[in-house]
């Protein structure tokens, strides 16, 4: 037998369908279904009171409709409590680390330390350099790691122009359709030579990335610097890049912080575009714990590196 709050929630959503577009109604349902039972229960009363009859009221004046739209945006933001950035901040706080230190500890120490081989560093010197100075990282390794943080379930490949030669305009259209699909809160993209994660929640998109380049990015740089942008703006930039429009470089600079040659092979035809999606992302608590678990995999080894004066070249293995 359904619980009273479930009946109330279902009744509210049915009534909302009469006053909003199918896309908005579907987005609300998708986001609500991803919440835990306790979260759904706590939201049911507010949704019933605030949105039962007036959400986007057809007969309301413009001012009232704008007010309802703002309330709908706020509701969607509250429902979409899956921010990777927030999870990263929460994990760092729980572990009593700065963001850059958590970023460092998401790696296997042996692999990360190889960048300092031959520089006569001790282990603790390399560690202190890593938490205080600029270093860059692999785009594919980081997007692959984030894929596991976001969802433990397999992702589905929806677009791959490497195995199926596709004209730029078709690839662009298919990519934009995937971004505009409210059922996919996270997408892993490969455009040209750059792999990155797109957080596609509410009415905004946000890029999470790392890359090797002059002044390249780490994940923690991306967490701090890459802010959400309106989905329409994101789609415009993505379309410019994939289709090789005249302002493609400007769009790449907007999406990837200006120094990443993300589209190195997007200037050739056919453009290389791959997109994986998931509709089963973890909630905020789940992603926070996933970051903590990932950092804990090699915690003992990193603790040794942090305090050891052993020459780095003697520590690294090349298996």
Secondary structure, 3 states (H helix, E strand, C coil): CCCHHHHHHHHHHHHHCCCCCHHHHHHHHHHHHCCCHHHHHHHHHHHHHHHCCCCCCCCCCHHHHHHHHHHHHHHHHHHCCCCHHHHHHHHHHHCCCCHHHHHHHCCCHHHHHHHHCCCCCEHHHHHHHHHHCCCCCCHHHHHHHHHHHHCCCCCEEEEECCCCCCCHHHHHHHHHHHHCCCCCCEEEEEECCEEEEEEEECCEEEEECCECCCCCECHHHHHHHCCCEEHHHHHHHHHHHHHCCCCHHHHHHHHHCCCCCCCCCCCCCCCCEEEEEECCCCCHHHHHHHHHHHHHCCHHHHHHHHHCCCEHHHHCCCC
